[in-house]
Amino acid sequence: MYQDSLISVAFDESMKAVMDNEEQMEAVRQAVSEQHARLVRNNSSLASRTPLLTSIEGPYTESAEELAVRFHKEKKMSQFRAVAAKLNEEAAVNMARTFYASKEMDYFAVLADALPESEILNLSRQAYQSRYEDAFDLLVPKLPQDQIETLAQQAYADMRLDDFEIALLSLPAPQRSEWAEKAYADNQLAYFMETIRDLTTDQLGAWADRIYADQRLEFFEEIASLLSSRQREALAEKAYADNRVEYFKEAFYDLPQESVAAYAQRVIDDQRSRDYLFVFDGDLPGELMDKLAIQAYDEKQDELFDRIIWGLSKETAKTLLERAYADNRTEVLYRLYSKVDNETLKALVDQAFNDHRTDVFMNLCNDLTSEQKAEYANQAYENQNLDILSNLIYDLPHDQVLSLAQKAYDDQQVRYFEMVVCELNSADIAKFRTQAKKDGRDEFYSMLENY
């Protein structure tokens, strides 16, 4: 029985004999009653459950102090916990000091509740001075509030954030609010953030509004991550309306995709892309990316265009590539060619070759194979496209260069031969020199004499 009510105790098979032993049953009654009272004090949900008795130890002839020493030595924590509540104050203090010194925090924690207030305060101060954080963390919540406040003040003055946090969490909300005001006034961001961690969403929103009004960006950057999506939406809108870019950026991140897409369009329409380029770094809808890229191209907003092209569809990239070629906007052309398929790129290379647009051709043909480049080189020779041939010759394999040199020699095209000969090896040059002397081609021979 406890508190005029009954509790059911279940006994397993091996415990049947206990039910016929009045002394042992009385011990069970006392143990169950004490345990239940302790659980109720600690607001434990276990207090309402039916206990199960699986074993019984004792009776013991030793005192509680002797049993505590024995169970500690035998590392029997459950038994030690049971007798710890029976220790007198002096024994509890002496044993707690021993465990504190040996840093046996599991046994020390069992005895902490039995220590007098003066001992808890003394050990708390020792733990603070020696930076024994585990003990400090355990003891501080057991102190009176005025003592906790004193330790918080000392940790704040000593710039010891971890100890300040421990003390702060043991203070009631009104005192934590006072510390928030102090840390904010002192420009101590790390301490301020510790003071607001348990605030409600509305309280955090009020602080964010205040920080925004005070234009304290460093504080705003930290608190923005703690706000709800709705609060960030409201602050983003306010910052955008006020054109305060850095504040908008902090509120903008993690907004819903539809909000991000809407801001992307607004930034272009409001001609603010120079300051708000980061808006386009997110995962925008494909159709919107295509639309904005075309708009940026038409308005010649090159910096914005560069920010968007990563998300273009192949169809839009092809359209803009063809437009850039026709508009002679080579800087855009070079940015886009890697975004289209090989068939589109090859068609544009052919067009640049046929149009004798050497600069465009050479930039677009970087990804062509050696065989393709050799084919273009032969066409350039046949079409007398000297500019393209002179640029391609350096990318051709030796056998292709030798073939072109032989063709130029056979056709007696000294100018083309001279362009190719610099890529021949010494054996090739010696062979051509001998042949030129034999054929009486003095112009070729004189040129080869210089190599």
C-alpha positions in Angstrom: 0.0 0.0 0.0 1.0 3.6 -0.5 -1.0 6.7 -0.1 -4.2 4.8 0.7 -4.1 2.8 -2.5 -2.9 -0.5 -3.7 -0.2 -1.5 -6.3 0.0 -4.9 -8.0 3.4 -6.6 -7.9 4.1 -9.5 -10.2 6.4 -12.3 -9.1 8.2 -14.5 -11.5 8.3 -18.3 -11.0 11.4 -18.3 -8.9 10.0 -15.8 -6.4 7.0 -17.9 -5.2 8.7 -18.6 -1.8 8.9 -14.9 -1.1 5.1 -14.6 -1.0 5.1 -17.0 2.1 7.8 -15.0 3.9 6.3 -12.1 5.9 9.6 -10.4 6.5 10.5 -10.5 2.9 7.1 -9.4 1.8 7.4 -6.4 4.1 10.7 -5.6 2.6 9.0 -5.8 -0.9 6.2 -3.4 0.3 8.7 -0.9 1.6 10.9 -1.1 -1.5 7.9 -0.7 -3.9 6.5 2.2 -1.8 9.9 4.0 -1.7 10.5 3.5 -5.4 7.1 4.7 -6.4 7.4 7.8 -4.3 10.8 8.6 -5.9 9.3 8.1 -9.4 6.4 10.3 -8.6 8.7 13.1 -7.3 10.7 12.9 -10.6 7.5 13.0 -12.7 8.5 9.6 -14.2 6.0 7.8 -16.4 7.3 4.6 -14.9 5.4 5.4 -11.7 2.1 4.0 -13.0 3.5 0.7 -14.2 3.2 -2.6 -12.4 6.6 -3.7 -11.0 7.9 -7.2 -11.7 9.9 -8.9 -8.9 12.6 -11.2 -10.4 15.1 -11.4 -7.6 15.7 -10.6 -4.0 19.0 -10.1 -2.1 19.8 -10.0 1.5 19.1 -9.7 4.3 22.5 -8.0 4.9 24.1 -7.5 8.3 26.4 -4.6 7.2 25.4 -1.0 7.7 24.3 1.2 4.7 27.8 2.8 4.6 29.5 -0.6 4.6 27.2 -1.9 1.9 27.8 1.2 -0.2 31.6 0.7 -0.1 31.1 -3.0 -0.9 28.8 -2.5 -3.9 31.0 0.3 -5.3 34.0 -2.1 -5.1 32.0 -4.8 -6.7 30.7 -2.4 -9.4 27.1 -3.2 -8.6 25.4 0.1 -9.5 21.8 -1.0 -8.9 22.6 -2.2 -5.4 24.7 0.9 -4.7 21.8 3.1 -5.8 19.5 1.2 -3.5 21.6 1.7 -0.3 22.7 5.3 -1.2 19.4 6.7 -0.1 20.0 5.1 3.4 23.4 6.9 4.0 23.6 9.5 6.6 24.7 13.0 5.5 28.3 12.8 6.6 28.9 9.4 4.9 27.2 10.7 1.7 29.4 13.8 1.7 32.6 11.9 2.3 31.9 9.3 -0.4 30.7 12.0 -2.9 34.0 13.8 -2.4 35.9 10.6 -3.1 34.0 10.0 -6.3 34.4 13.6 -7.3 38.2 13.4 -6.9 38.4 10.1 -8.8 36.0 11.5 -11.5 33.6 8.6 -11.1 30.6 10.6 -12.2 28.1 7.8 -12.4 28.5 7.0 -8.6 28.9 10.7 -7.8 25.6 11.5 -9.6 23.8 8.9 -7.4 24.9 10.8 -4.2 24.4 14.3 -5.5 20.8 14.6 -4.5 21.7 13.6 -0.9 24.3 16.4 -0.5 23.5 19.5 1.6 23.3 22.8 -0.2 26.6 24.1 1.2 28.4 21.0 -0.2 26.8 21.3 -3.6 27.8 25.0 -3.8 31.4 24.2 -2.6 31.8 21.4 -5.2 30.2 23.6 -7.9 32.8 26.3 -7.3 35.6 23.8 -7.4 34.3 22.3 -10.6 34.2 25.8 -12.2 37.7 26.7 -11.1 39.1 23.4 -12.3 37.0 23.3 -15.5 35.5 20.0 -14.5 32.5 20.4 -16.8 30.8 17.1 -16.2 30.6 17.8 -12.4 29.6 21.4 -13.0 26.8 20.4 -15.4 25.4 17.9 -12.8 25.6 20.2 -9.8 24.5 23.6 -11.0 20.8 22.7 -11.5 20.7 21.7 -7.8 21.7 25.1 -6.6 19.4 27.9 -5.5 18.6 30.4 -8.3 20.6 33.2 -6.7 23.7 31.0 -6.7 23.1 29.9 -10.3 22.8 33.6 -11.3 26.1 34.3 -9.6 27.9 31.5 -11.5 26.3 32.7 -14.8 27.7 36.2 -14.1 31.1 34.8 -13.4 31.1 32.6 -16.5 30.0 35.6 -18.6 32.7 37.8 -17.2 35.3 35.1 -17.7 34.1 34.6 -21.3 33.5 30.9 -20.6 30.6 30.1 -23.0 30.1 26.5 -22.1 29.8 27.1 -18.4 27.6 30.1 -19.1 25.3 27.9 -21.1 25.1 25.3 -18.2 24.1 28.0 -15.7 21.7 29.7 -18.1 19.7 26.6 -18.8 19.0 26.3 -15.0 17.5 29.8 -14.8 13.9 30.6 -15.3 12.7 32.3 -18.5 12.6 35.9 -17.1 16.2 35.7 -16.1 17.2 34.2 -19.4 15.4 37.1 -21.1 17.5 39.6 -19.0 20.6 37.9 -20.1 19.5 38.1 -23.7 19.2 41.9 -23.3 22.6 42.2 -21.7 24.4 40.0 -24.3 22.7 42.0 -27.1 23.7 45.3 -25.6 27.2 44.1 -25.1 27.4 42.8 -28.7 28.2 39.3 -27.5 26.7 37.3 -30.3 27.6 33.8 -29.0 26.2 34.5 -25.6 23.1 36.1 -27.1 22.4 32.9 -29.2 22.6 30.8 -26.0 20.0 32.9 -24.3 17.3 32.6 -27.1 17.5 28.9 -27.9 14.4 28.0 -25.9 12.3 31.0 -27.1 9.0 30.4 -28.9 8.6 31.1 -32.6 6.8 34.4 -31.9 9.5 35.5 -29.5 12.2 34.7 -32.0 10.3 36.7 -34.6 10.1 39.7 -32.3 13.9 39.6 -31.8 14.4 39.2 -35.6 12.3 42.3 -36.2 14.2 44.3 -33.6 17.6 43.2 -35.0 16.5 44.1 -38.5 15.4 47.5 -37.4 18.7 48.0 -35.5 20.6 47.0 -38.7 22.8 44.4 -36.9 23.6 42.0 -39.7 25.8 39.7 -37.7 23.0 39.0 -35.2 20.4 38.8 -38.1 22.5 36.1 -39.9 22.3 33.8 -36.9 18.7 34.3 -35.8 17.3 34.0 -39.4 18.1 30.3 -39.4 15.8 29.8 -36.3 12.8 31.4 -37.8 9.8 29.7 -39.3 9.2 29.7 -43.1 6.4 32.3 -42.7 8.6 34.6 -40.7 11.5 34.4 -43.2 9.0 35.1 -46.0 7.9 38.3 -44.3 11.4 39.5 -43.6 12.6 38.7 -47.1 9.7 40.8 -48.5 10.6 43.6 -46.2 14.3 43.5 -46.9 13.6 43.4 -50.7 11.3 46.4 -50.4 13.9 48.2 -48.5 16.6 47.0 -50.9 18.8 45.7 -48.1 20.5 43.0 -50.0 22.4 41.2 -47.2 19.4 41.0 -45.0 17.3 39.7 -47.9 19.9 37.0 -48.6 19.7 35.7 -45.1 15.9 35.5 -45.1 15.8 34.2 -48.7 17.6 31.0 -48.2 15.4 27.9 -47.5 12.3 29.7 -48.8 9.7 27.5 -50.7 10.6 27.0 -54.4 7.6 29.0 -55.6 8.8 32.0 -53.6 12.3 31.6 -55.0 10.9 31.5 -58.5 8.8 34.6 -57.9 11.8 36.5 -56.7 13.9 35.4 -59.6 11.4 37.0 -62.0 11.0 40.1 -59.9 14.8 40.7 -59.8 15.0 40.8 -63.5 11.8 42.9 -64.0 13.1 45.3 -61.4 16.6 45.4 -63.0 18.3 44.4 -59.7 20.2 41.4 -61.0 23.6 42.9 -60.3 23.0 42.8 -56.5 20.7 39.8 -56.4 22.5 37.3 -58.5 22.4 34.7 -55.7 18.7 34.3 -56.3 19.5 32.3 -59.4 21.8 29.8 -57.7 18.8 27.8 -56.4 16.8 25.0 -58.1 14.5 27.1 -60.3 11.9 25.5 -62.6 13.3 24.6 -66.0 10.7 26.7 -67.9 11.5 29.7 -65.8 15.3 29.3 -66.3 14.7 29.2 -70.1 12.5 32.2 -70.0 14.9 34.3 -67.9 17.9 33.3 -70.0 16.2 34.6 -73.2 15.2 37.8 -71.4 18.8 38.2 -70.1 20.1 37.6 -73.6 17.7 40.1 -75.2 18.6 42.8 -72.6 22.4 42.0 -72.8 22.6 41.3 -69.1 25.8 39.2 -69.5 26.5 38.7 -65.8 23.0 37.5 -65.2 23.1 35.3 -68.3 26.2 33.6 -67.0 24.4 32.8 -63.8 21.5 31.2 -65.5 23.0 29.1 -68.4 23.7 26.1 -66.1 20.0 25.4 -66.0 19.1 25.8 -69.6 17.3 23.1 -71.6 19.1 21.8 -74.7 16.4 23.3 -76.9 16.8 26.8 -75.5 20.6 26.5 -75.5 20.5 25.6 -79.2 18.2 28.5 -80.0 20.4 31.0 -78.2 23.5 29.5 -79.7 22.2 30.1 -83.2 21.1 33.6 -82.3 24.5 34.4 -80.8 26.2 33.2 -84.0 23.9 35.3 -86.2 24.3 38.3 -83.9 28.1 37.9 -83.8 28.0 37.8 -80.0 31.0 35.5 -79.7 31.3 35.9 -75.9 27.9 34.3 -75.5 28.6 31.7 -78.2 31.6 30.4 -76.3 29.6 30.0 -73.1 26.8 28.1 -74.8 28.5 25.6 -77.1 29.1 23.1 -74.3 25.3 23.0 -73.5 24.2 21.6 -76.9 24.4 18.1 -78.4 27.2 17.0 -80.8 25.0 17.2 -83.8 24.1 20.9 -83.2 27.7 21.8 -82.5 29.0 20.0 -85.6 26.5 21.9 -87.8 27.6 25.2 -86.3 31.3 24.3 -86.8 30.5 23.6 -90.5 28.8 26.9 -90.8 31.6 28.8 -89.2 34.1 27.0 -91.5 32.0 27.8 -94.6 31.6 31.4 -93.5 35.3 31.8 -93.0 34.8 32.9 -89.4 38.1 31.6 -88.1 37.8 32.8 -84.5 34.4 31.1 -84.1 35.5 28.0 -85.9 38.7 27.5 -83.8 36.8 28.0 -80.5 34.1 25.6 -81.4 36.3 22.8 -82.8 38.2 22.2 -79.6 36.2 19.0 -78.9 36.5 17.6 -82.4 38.6 14.4 -83.0 41.9 14.5 -84.7 40.3 12.8 -87.8 37.7 15.6 -88.0 40.3 18.3 -87.7 42.4 16.6 -90.4 39.3 16.6 -92.6 38.7 20.3 -92.1 42.4 21.0 -92.7 42.2 19.3 -96.1 39.1 21.2 -96.9 40.8 24.4 -95.9 43.7 23.6 -98.2 41.4 22.9 -101.1 39.4 26.1 -100.4 42.5 28.1 -99.9 41.4 29.1 -96.4 44.8 30.0 -95.1 43.6 31.3 -91.7 41.9 28.1 -90.7 44.6 25.9 -92.0 47.3 27.8 -90.2 45.4 27.4 -86.9 44.6 23.7 -87.4 48.0 22.5 -88.4 49.2 22.5 -84.8 46.5 20.1 -83.7 47.1 17.5 -86.5 49.0 14.2 -86.0 52.4 13.8 -87.8 51.1 11.6 -90.7 48.4 14.2 -91.5 50.9 17.1 -91.5 53.2 15.1 -93.7 50.4 14.3 -96.1 49.5 18.1 -96.4 53.2 18.9 -96.9 53.5 16.4 -99.7 50.3 17.8 -101.3 51.6 21.4 -101.2 54.9 20.3 -102.6 53.3 18.4 -105.4 51.0 21.3 -106.2 54.0 23.7 -105.9 52.1 25.7 -103.3 55.2 27.3 -101.6 53.1 29.4 -99.3 51.1 26.5 -97.9 54.2 24.3 -97.8 56.0 26.9 -95.7 53.1 27.0 -93.3 53.2 23.2 -92.8 56.9 22.6 -92.8 57.5 24.0 -89.3 55.6 21.0 -87.9 57.7 18.4 -89.8 60.6 16.5 -88.1 64.2 16.7 -89.3 64.1 13.5 -91.3 61.1 14.8 -93.2 62.8 18.1 -93.9 66.0 16.4 -95.1 63.9 14.2 -97.5 62.1 17.2 -98.9 65.3 19.2 -99.3 66.9 16.4 -101.3 63.8 16.1 -103.5 63.7 19.9 -104.1 67.3 20.0 -105.1 66.8 17.0 -107.5 63.6 18.6 -108.9 65.3 22.0 -109.3 62.8 23.8 -107.1 65.0 26.5 -105.9 62.3 28.3 -103.9 61.5 25.2 -101.9 65.2 24.3 -101.5 66.1 27.8 -100.2 63.2 27.6 -97.7 64.3 24.2 -96.5 67.9 25.3 -96.1 66.7 27.4 -93.2 65.6 24.3 -91.2 
